């Protein structure tokens, strides 16, 4: 028997456990969509904050402990929900 025949034989399929119910699949997709929406919201907030901060002078950024060279990275890190515990 070839590998293809073993993989798709009725015995191999019957031996596997049944697939999870449809509701678990839908729940998984819903969780992924919620995670994606949260990520979009984080980056939208970061873009808005970056726009405001980038208009400040270098001196004002320095007083706030920020550097123009790393401003985008610091803003993204500050708005990322995944990095906040």
N, C-alpha and C positions, 0 to 999 in steps of 0.2 A: 504494500500500500504506500502510495506517495505521501509526501507531507500535505499536499493539497487535499487528498482524500481523507487523511486523518483529521485535519482541521475542520472539514465540513461534513464529516460523517454523522449520521443520526445518533450514534452512540456518544460521540463527543459532545454534541449539543444537549442530549438528554442528561448527561452527567453533570453539566454546569448547573449552578444554582439559577433560579429564575431571575429575570431582570427586575429591578425595583419597580414599584408602582408608578404610574404616570404622575401622581401627585408629588412624589419626591423629586421627579425630574423637573416639574413645573416650579417647585420650591427652589431648586438649585438655580434655575434660570432667573427667577425673581431675585435671588440673593446676588447673582452676578450683575444684574441690571442695577440693583441698588448700590452696589459697590462702584460700578461705573459712574452712576449719577453723582455719588459722593466725591469721586475723583474729579469729575468735571467741575463741581462746585468749588473744590479746593483750588484748582488751577484758575478758575474765574476770579476767586477772591485774591489769589496771588497776583494775577495780572492787574487787577484794580489797585492793589496796594503798591505794586511796583510802579505803576503809572504816577501815583501820587508822590512816592518817595523819589523817583528819578527827576522830578521837577525841582527838588531841593538843591541847594548849593553843596559843594564838597564840604565846606565848613559845617553846615547844618547836619549833614550826614555824619560827619565825624563826631559832633556833639551827641548824636544818638547811638554812637558806637558802630556805625555802618561804614562801609567802603564802597565807592562806586564800582570798583573792580569786581566785587563779590556780591553786589546788591541783589541781582537776580537769583543767585544760588541761595542766599540767606532768606529772601522772601519766600521762595518755594519751600524751603525747609520749614519755615515758620507756619506756613499754611497747610502743610501736609498732615492730615489726620493720622496717617499710618505711623508717623514718627513721634506722635504725642502719646504718652502712656500715662 
